[in-house]
């Protein structure tokens, strides 16, 4: 009889309420490990049968699992092994060292309220190991939509009041808690609503951002020490408000003299090239959102580095390149999806690339070393149909028909 190893099974066939399925047949022939084309996008540093410890399975956001135990031949005979009832699952579950971690919003919470707890569940039995959140352990109000990352025996998460938190992965005990926004160079009126992107864990660093609460808030990405929570560096995606002719040099003077402007927040987890230590992430739209007259005296103002994919040196936070998907945005067309880093073959040559799906309906493939556009593709039913040289998006004239 072939009995699948519980520690090797890819256990991510999820149903609601929170349900785990595995193969439960006694006469299954072990599958042959055939290397599928999608394996080209596999994480460069992830072993076969690796856990799902991060939002996108790995730090490259490939969302690909190399498991082969669940396949086309046996997926129809999967059986439920256990289930657990939780109030409302917002984030993607992650698995590490036999424990499933999931964030769940408070019971009775309304849509858009992402306050809740972290649950640690035994992968084999479905039994609750620990819970942390309102009314339990630390009592922290975790951002359930942001999700969590697990690394080196610790869980990393963010709270709705903008703290970055490290917990013991086995017990939920607090290791450290630090304010994400402390010391930011921003307008005194700036507000933030809490991170909505999962922290990236890489090379002893936790890289995280925050989401803007008003038009003068300034987008940023920060790195903290994985062991202590101490701040290592900060990268700002837009100039400080009020914007003047003297504080925009790094942003190529692409904003007007604006008193109440901001934007460029990072909505999702960055990706990393494990060979170079370069991190990649997308940024949101400029603000005020739909009125460009305050921030752009003319159509030539790009409002850098909003609606862009940005590459940073993970060691010091210095920018290596950027690619702006939409210039001077007035439609809320963020580069808001998680970017992916992977290898692919272009003209017979293995090439490192970064993929980004924008809210304008385009998918962009960029050279990971230079940021040069390799190609872009758009859904034929999207309102957009062409990209101008500066990154501005044109409109269809026949979209109604």
Secondary structure as the mmCIF struct_conf table of DSSP 4:
data_model
#
loop_
_struct_conf.conf_type_id
_struct_conf.id
_struct_conf.beg_label_comp_id
_struct_conf.beg_label_asym_id
_struct_conf.beg_label_seq_id
_struct_conf.end_label_comp_id
_struct_conf.end_label_asym_id
_struct_conf.end_label_seq_id
TURN_TY1_P TURN_TY1_P1 UNK A 6 UNK A 8
BEND BEND1 UNK A 9 UNK A 9
STRN STRN1 UNK A 14 UNK A 15
TURN_TY1_P TURN_TY1_P2 UNK A 16 UNK A 18
STRN STRN2 UNK A 19 UNK A 23
BEND BEND2 UNK A 26 UNK A 27
HELX_LH_PP_P HELX_LH_PP_P1 UNK A 28 UNK A 32
HELX_RH_3T_P HELX_RH_3T_P1 UNK A 37 UNK A 41
BEND BEND3 UNK A 42 UNK A 42
TURN_TY1_P TURN_TY1_P3 UNK A 44 UNK A 45
HELX_LH_PP_P HELX_LH_PP_P2 UNK A 46 UNK A 47
TURN_TY1_P TURN_TY1_P4 UNK A 48 UNK A 49
BEND BEND4 UNK A 54 UNK A 54
TURN_TY1_P TURN_TY1_P5 UNK A 55 UNK A 56
BEND BEND5 UNK A 57 UNK A 58
TURN_TY1_P TURN_TY1_P6 UNK A 59 UNK A 60
BEND BEND6 UNK A 69 UNK A 70
TURN_TY1_P TURN_TY1_P7 UNK A 72 UNK A 74
HELX_RH_3T_P HELX_RH_3T_P2 UNK A 75 UNK A 77
STRN STRN3 UNK A 78 UNK A 83
BEND BEND7 UNK A 87 UNK A 87
STRN STRN4 UNK A 89 UNK A 89
BEND BEND8 UNK A 91 UNK A 91
HELX_LH_PP_P HELX_LH_PP_P3 UNK A 92 UNK A 93
STRN STRN5 UNK A 94 UNK A 96
TURN_TY1_P TURN_TY1_P8 UNK A 97 UNK A 98
STRN STRN6 UNK A 99 UNK A 105
HELX_LH_PP_P HELX_LH_PP_P4 UNK A 106 UNK A 106
TURN_TY1_P TURN_TY1_P9 UNK A 107 UNK A 108
HELX_LH_PP_P HELX_LH_PP_P5 UNK A 109 UNK A 110
TURN_TY1_P TURN_TY1_P10 UNK A 111 UNK A 112
STRN STRN7 UNK A 115 UNK A 122
TURN_TY1_P TURN_TY1_P11 UNK A 123 UNK A 125
STRN STRN8 UNK A 128 UNK A 132
STRN STRN9 UNK A 133 UNK A 133
TURN_TY1_P TURN_TY1_P12 UNK A 134 UNK A 135
STRN STRN10 UNK A 136 UNK A 136
TURN_TY1_P TURN_TY1_P13 UNK A 137 UNK A 138
STRN STRN11 UNK A 142 UNK A 143
TURN_TY1_P TURN_TY1_P14 UNK A 144 UNK A 146
STRN STRN12 UNK A 149 UNK A 151
TURN_TY1_P TURN_TY1_P15 UNK A 152 UNK A 153
STRN STRN13 UNK A 154 UNK A 158
STRN STRN14 UNK A 159 UNK A 159
TURN_TY1_P TURN_TY1_P16 UNK A 160 UNK A 161
BEND BEND9 UNK A 162 UNK A 162
STRN STRN15 UNK A 163 UNK A 168
TURN_TY1_P TURN_TY1_P17 UNK A 169 UNK A 171
STRN STRN16 UNK A 174 UNK A 179
BEND BEND10 UNK A 180 UNK A 181
TURN_TY1_P TURN_TY1_P18 UNK A 182 UNK A 183
TURN_TY1_P TURN_TY1_P19 UNK A 188 UNK A 189
STRN STRN17 UNK A 192 UNK A 192
BEND BEND11 UNK A 197 UNK A 197
HELX_LH_PP_P HELX_LH_PP_P6 UNK A 198 UNK A 199
STRN STRN18 UNK A 200 UNK A 202
TURN_TY1_P TURN_TY1_P20 UNK A 203 UNK A 204
STRN STRN19 UNK A 205 UNK A 209
STRN STRN20 UNK A 212 UNK A 212
BEND BEND12 UNK A 213 UNK A 214
TURN_TY1_P TURN_TY1_P21 UNK A 215 UNK A 216
STRN STRN21 UNK A 218 UNK A 218
STRN STRN22 UNK A 220 UNK A 225
TURN_TY1_P TURN_TY1_P22 UNK A 226 UNK A 228
STRN STRN23 UNK A 231 UNK A 236
BEND BEND13 UNK A 237 UNK A 238
HELX_LH_PP_P HELX_LH_PP_P7 UNK A 239 UNK A 240
BEND BEND14 UNK A 241 UNK A 242
HELX_LH_PP_P HELX_LH_PP_P8 UNK A 243 UNK A 243
TURN_TY1_P TURN_TY1_P23 UNK A 245 UNK A 246
BEND BEND15 UNK A 247 UNK A 247
HELX_RH_3T_P HELX_RH_3T_P3 UNK A 249 UNK A 251
TURN_TY1_P TURN_TY1_P24 UNK A 252 UNK A 253
BEND BEND16 UNK A 255 UNK A 255
BEND BEND17 UNK A 257 UNK A 257
BEND BEND18 UNK A 259 UNK A 260
STRN STRN24 UNK A 262 UNK A 263
BEND BEND19 UNK A 268 UNK A 268
STRN STRN25 UNK A 271 UNK A 273
TURN_TY1_P TURN_TY1_P25 UNK A 274 UNK A 277
STRN STRN26 UNK A 278 UNK A 282
STRN STRN27 UNK A 286 UNK A 287
BEND BEND20 UNK A 288 UNK A 290
TURN_TY1_P TURN_TY1_P26 UNK A 292 UNK A 295
BEND BEND21 UNK A 297 UNK A 298
TURN_TY1_P TURN_TY1_P27 UNK A 299 UNK A 300
TURN_TY1_P TURN_TY1_P28 UNK A 304 UNK A 307
STRN STRN28 UNK A 308 UNK A 313
TURN_TY1_P TURN_TY1_P29 UNK A 314 UNK A 316
STRN STRN29 UNK A 319 UNK A 324
BEND BEND22 UNK A 325 UNK A 328
BEND BEND23 UNK A 330 UNK A 331
BEND BEND24 UNK A 337 UNK A 337
HELX_LH_PP_P HELX_LH_PP_P9 UNK A 338 UNK A 339
STRN STRN30 UNK A 340 UNK A 346
TURN_TY1_P TURN_TY1_P30 UNK A 347 UNK A 348
STRN STRN31 UNK A 349 UNK A 357
TURN_TY1_P TURN_TY1_P31 UNK A 359 UNK A 360
BEND BEND25 UNK A 361 UNK A 361
STRN STRN32 UNK A 362 UNK A 367
TURN_TY1_P TURN_TY1_P32 UNK A 368 UNK A 370
STRN STRN33 UNK A 373 UNK A 378
TURN_TY1_P TURN_TY1_P33 UNK A 380 UNK A 381
BEND BEND26 UNK A 382 UNK A 383
STRN STRN34 UNK A 384 UNK A 387
TURN_TY1_P TURN_TY1_P34 UNK A 389 UNK A 390
BEND BEND27 UNK A 391 UNK A 391
STRN STRN35 UNK A 393 UNK A 395
BEND BEND28 UNK A 397 UNK A 398
#
